[in-house]
Amino acid sequence: MAVGLQREINVVGAVSADLSWSFRTLAVLDANATKTMPTSAQIEDRIRSLDDEIAKLGNAQAKFRRDRNAISSQIARLNTSRYWWQFVVWFRSPMAKNDLWPVDVMICGPAIVGAALFITSHLVTNSLLTAFACGGCGVVVGTAIFSVILFCQKTESLQEAFGRINTELPRLRNRHEDLSLHYREIVARLTTLRNERHQLASSVQYQHQCERLLRENWKAMRGVEWENYLCRVFSALGFTVETTKTSGDQGVDLVVQRGQSRLAVQAKGYANSLGNSAVQQVVAGMNMYHCNGCAVITNSRFTQSAIQLAAANGCIMISESSFEDFVLGRLAFWNGGHTPVAS
């Protein structure tokens, strides 16, 4: 069993070493996100690898559970034997001072058992015949029990057995504790792997959703269609989205929020290069909507002066050249509103 235990512990160690694959690569549009997000194929490969690891750990978990239960049964049997031998030794202890103790017990003990059964059965059945039959059975059973207690084994051998049990029990308890410790470790690893698999499966769904969004003809969208499209993109990225009124919006088309980040967004579906006015409007309008950052998102390009103005005001700029990375969650486009991402 010790060899098997070490083999299973080695499995646990090998799996834990493989857990270095971090979820940071799956972060979507947060301060630490980079352009290293894995592809759907890479994520699916990782899921298959996790399935293999989960299967191995599941087998190890079942093995540890069986071994632990077997030792628990051994401990229970030894405890029962210990209590029994302890009782027998105690019951024989008067023999050291009274040689007639076994005779007294063999005379009185069965008689007491028979009398108890006679009285009980008579009270229950109100039949003397049944009471005498039960009393006779009680005498026979009592004789057998007291014979086993008094004469089955020598007191010295019982004391030796009792000593062996007291030596074996601590060893088994330590073994049980060791197995329980590694069993809990396996359960913790399994929980971690299953949580990782769940998040990866969700990430695959997210990737597919983003890829479907990119397959749409987003470069040709204008006006409300472009705004509605960006609403779907931000929702896929985990933001809550509010649309502003069509007129009098103070240069803010969308207000998006995730955690403590609240952004005022101007959506510009445009064919030509976008100039300073879009940046000026969203910078001016973000305080009206209690935002702590702003962004201009277009399916076109920005002029150099617009990029410089955005950099000076901490406005995030996303153009056609960076839009695909934005939709796929590869841009750390929100970093507190202090440094805009170059378009």
C-alpha positions in Angstrom: 0.0 0.0 0.0 2.9 2.4 0.7 4.2 2.0 -2.8 0.7 2.7 -4.2 0.4 5.7 -2.0 3.7 7.2 -3.2 2.7 6.5 -6.8 -0.5 8.5 -6.3 1.3 11.3 -4.6 3.6 11.5 -7.5 0.6 11.8 -9.8 -0.7 14.7 -7.7 2.7 16.4 -7.9 2.9 16.1 -11.7 -0.6 17.6 -12.1 0.1 20.5 -9.7 3.2 21.3 -11.7 1.1 21.6 -14.9 -1.2 24.1 -13.3 1.1 27.0 -14.1 -1.0 27.7 -17.2 -2.5 31.0 -16.0 -5.9 32.5 -16.5 -4.2 35.9 -16.9 -4.0 35.1 -20.6 -7.8 34.9 -20.6 -8.4 38.4 -19.1 -10.6 40.5 -21.2 -10.1 44.2 -21.5 -8.6 44.7 -18.1 -5.5 46.6 -17.0 -3.2 43.6 -17.4 -4.6 42.2 -20.7 -2.1 41.9 -23.6 -2.1 40.6 -27.1 -1.2 37.1 -25.9 -4.8 35.8 -25.6 -4.8 32.1 -26.7 -6.8 31.1 -29.8 -9.8 28.9 -29.7 -7.7 25.9 -30.9 -5.2 26.5 -28.1 -8.0 26.7 -25.5 -9.6 23.5 -26.8 -6.2 21.7 -26.7 -5.9 22.8 -23.0 -9.4 21.6 -22.3 -8.5 18.2 -23.7 -5.3 18.2 -21.6 -7.4 19.1 -18.5 -9.8 16.3 -19.2 -6.9 13.8 -19.1 -5.6 15.3 -15.9 -9.0 15.3 -14.3 -9.4 11.6 -15.2 -6.0 10.7 -13.7 -6.8 12.6 -10.5 -10.3 11.0 -10.4 -8.7 7.6 -10.4 -6.2 8.7 -7.7 -9.1 10.0 -5.7 -11.0 6.7 -5.9 -7.8 4.8 -4.9 -7.2 7.0 -1.9 -10.8 6.7 -0.9 -10.7 2.9 -1.0 -7.5 2.8 1.0 -8.8 5.2 3.6 -12.0 3.3 4.0 -10.1 0.0 4.3 -8.0 1.5 7.1 -11.1 3.0 8.8 -12.6 -0.5 8.8 -9.4 -1.9 10.3 -9.4 0.8 13.0 -13.0 0.1 13.9 -12.4 -3.7 14.1 -9.3 -3.2 16.3 -11.2 -0.8 18.6 -14.0 -3.3 19.0 -11.5 -6.1 19.8 -9.7 -3.8 22.3 -12.9 -3.0 24.1 -13.8 -6.7 24.2 -10.4 -7.9 25.5 -10.4 -5.0 28.0 -13.8 -6.1 29.3 -12.7 -9.8 29.5 -9.5 -8.9 31.4 -11.5 -6.7 33.8 -14.2 -9.4 34.3 -11.5 -12.0 35.1 -9.6 -9.7 37.5 -11.3 -11.1 40.7 -9.8 -14.5 39.9 -6.5 -13.2 41.2 -7.9 -13.0 44.8 -10.8 -15.5 44.6 -10.2 -19.0 43.2 -14.0 -19.7 43.3 -14.9 -16.7 41.2 -15.3 -18.8 38.0 -17.5 -21.3 39.8 -19.7 -18.4 41.3 -20.0 -16.9 37.8 -20.9 -20.1 36.1 -23.6 -20.8 38.7 -25.0 -17.4 39.1 -24.5 -15.9 35.7 -26.6 -18.3 33.6 -29.3 -18.3 36.3 -29.5 -14.5 36.2 -29.8 -14.5 32.4 -32.4 -17.2 32.4 -34.4 -15.5 35.2 -34.3 -12.2 33.3 -35.6 -13.8 30.1 -38.2 -15.8 32.0 -39.6 -12.7 33.6 -39.5 -10.6 30.5 -41.2 -13.2 28.3 -43.9 -13.9 30.9 -44.7 -10.1 31.1 -44.9 -9.9 27.3 -46.7 -13.1 26.4 -48.5 -14.0 29.8 -47.7 -17.6 29.0 -45.8 -19.8 31.5 -44.8 -22.3 28.8 -43.2 -19.6 26.7 -41.6 -18.1 29.7 -40.0 -21.4 30.8 -38.8 -22.0 27.2 -37.2 -18.5 27.1 -35.7 -19.0 30.6 -34.1 -22.3 29.5 -32.7 -20.7 26.4 -31.3 -17.9 28.6 -29.5 -20.4 30.8 -27.9 -22.1 27.8 -26.9 -18.8 26.2 -25.6 -17.4 29.5 -23.5 -20.6 30.1 -22.0 -20.3 26.6 -21.2 -16.5 27.0 -19.7 -16.8 30.5 -17.7 -19.9 29.4 -16.1 -17.9 26.6 -15.4 -15.0 28.8 -13.8 -17.0 31.6 -12.1 -19.9 29.7 -11.7 -19.2 26.0 -8.2 -17.7 26.2 -5.6 -17.3 28.9 -5.4 -13.9 30.5 -1.8 -13.6 29.6 -2.5 -14.1 25.9 -5.3 -11.6 26.1 -3.0 -9.0 27.6 -0.5 -9.6 24.9 -3.2 -9.2 22.2 -4.3 -6.0 24.0 -0.8 -4.7 23.9 -0.4 -5.5 20.1 -3.7 -3.7 19.4 -2.5 -0.6 21.4 0.7 -0.6 19.3 -1.1 -1.1 15.9 -3.8 1.5 16.4 -1.6 4.6 16.5 0.2 3.4 13.4 -3.1 2.9 11.5 -4.4 6.2 12.7 -1.3 8.0 11.4 -1.7 6.2 8.1 -5.3 7.2 8.0 -4.4 10.8 8.7 -1.8 10.7 5.9 -4.2 9.3 3.4 -6.9 11.9 4.4 -4.4 14.7 3.9 -3.5 13.6 0.4 -7.1 12.9 -0.4 -8.0 16.5 0.6 -5.1 17.7 -1.6 -6.5 15.7 -4.6 -10.0 17.1 -4.0 -8.6 20.6 -3.9 -6.6 20.0 -7.2 -9.7 18.5 -8.8 -11.7 21.5 -7.8 -9.1 23.9 -9.3 -8.9 21.9 -12.5 -12.7 21.7 -12.9 -13.0 25.4 -12.3 -10.3 26.1 -14.9 -12.0 23.8 -17.4 -15.3 25.6 -16.8 -13.7 29.0 -17.4 -12.0 27.8 -20.5 -15.2 26.3 -21.9 -16.8 29.7 -21.3 -13.8 31.4 -22.9 -14.3 29.2 -26.0 -17.9 30.3 -26.2 -16.8 33.9 -25.9 -14.2 33.5 -28.6 -16.7 32.0 -31.0 -19.2 34.8 -30.2 -16.4 37.4 -30.9 -15.5 35.7 -34.1 -19.1 35.8 -35.2 -19.2 39.5 -34.5 -16.1 40.1 -36.6 -17.6 38.2 -39.5 -20.3 40.9 -39.8 -19.7 43.7 -42.2 -18.7 46.2 -39.5 -16.7 48.4 -41.7 -19.8 49.5 -43.7 -21.9 50.3 -40.6 -23.1 53.8 -39.9 -25.1 55.7 -37.3 -27.5 53.7 -35.1 -26.4 50.4 -36.7 -22.8 51.0 -35.6 -23.9 52.0 -32.1 -26.1 48.9 -31.7 -23.2 46.8 -33.0 -20.8 48.2 -30.4 -23.5 47.5 -27.7 -23.3 43.8 -28.6 -19.4 43.9 -28.6 -19.3 45.5 -25.1 -21.9 43.1 -23.8 -19.8 40.2 -25.1 -16.8 41.7 -23.3 -18.6 41.7 -20.0 -19.7 45.3 -19.8 -23.1 46.7 -18.9 -24.2 49.1 -21.6 -26.4 52.2 -21.5 -27.4 54.1 -24.6 -28.0 57.8 -24.4 -30.7 59.8 -26.1 -30.3 60.3 -29.9 -30.3 64.1 -29.6 -28.6 66.3 -27.0 -26.3 63.5 -25.9 -23.4 65.9 -25.3 -21.1 63.8 -27.6 -21.7 60.5 -25.7 -23.5 57.7 -27.5 -22.8 54.8 -25.0 -22.0 54.5 -21.3 -20.3 51.2 -20.5 -19.3 49.9 -17.1 -17.5 46.9 -15.7 -16.4 47.0 -12.0 -15.1 50.5 -11.2 -14.5 51.4 -14.8 -17.2 53.6 -16.3 -16.6 54.9 -19.8 -18.2 57.5 -22.0 -18.1 56.2 -25.6 -18.6 58.1 -28.8 -19.4 55.7 -31.7 -18.4 57.0 -35.1 -19.3 54.9 -38.1 -17.4 56.8 -40.7 -15.8 56.6 -44.1 -13.3 59.4 -43.9 -10.6 60.2 -41.2 -12.0 61.3 -37.9 -10.7 64.7 -36.6 -10.5 66.6 -33.3 -14.2 67.2 -32.8 -15.1 63.7 -31.7 -12.4 63.8 -29.1 -13.5 67.2 -27.9 -17.1 66.2 -27.6 -16.6 63.0 -25.6 -14.0 64.5 -23.3 -16.5 67.4 -22.5 -19.5 65.0 -22.1 -18.0 62.3 -19.9 -18.4 64.2 -16.6 -22.1 64.8 -17.4 -22.6 61.0 -17.3 -20.3 60.5 -14.2 -17.7 58.6 -16.1 -14.1 58.1 -15.1 -12.9 57.6 -18.7 -13.8 58.2 -22.3 -13.3 56.6 -25.7 -13.9 57.2 -29.4 -14.4 54.0 -31.4 -14.6 54.2 -35.2 -14.5 51.8 -38.2 -12.4 54.4 -40.0 -9.1 56.2 -39.1 -8.1 59.2 -36.9 -6.1 62.2 -38.0 -2.7 62.7 -36.4 -4.0 65.8 -34.6 -7.0 63.8 -33.1 -4.5 61.2 -31.8 -2.4 63.9 -30.2 -5.5 65.6 -28.6 -6.7 62.2 -27.2 -3.3 61.5 -25.8 -3.3 64.9 -24.0 -6.8 64.2 -22.5 -6.5 60.5 -21.7 -9.1 59.6 -24.3 -9.0 56.0 -25.6 -8.9 55.7 -29.4 -9.9 52.6 -31.3 -9.8 52.7 -35.1 -10.2 50.1 -37.9 -6.5 49.0 -37.4 -7.1 48.0 -33.7 -10.8 47.1 -33.9 -10.3 43.4 -34.4 -8.0 43.1 -31.3 -10.6 45.1 -29.4 -13.4 42.7 -30.2 -11.3 39.7 -29.5 -10.3 41.1 -26.1 -6.7 41.6 -26.8 -6.4 45.2 -26.0 -5.8 46.6 -22.6 -7.9 49.5 -23.7 -8.9 50.6 -20.2 -6.2 51.4 -17.8 -7.8 54.0 -15.6 -8.3 56.7 -18.2 -4.8 58.2 -17.9 -3.0 56.8 -20.9 -4.9 56.2 -24.1 -4.1 53.3 -26.3 -2.7 54.4 -29.6 -4.9 53.6 -32.6 
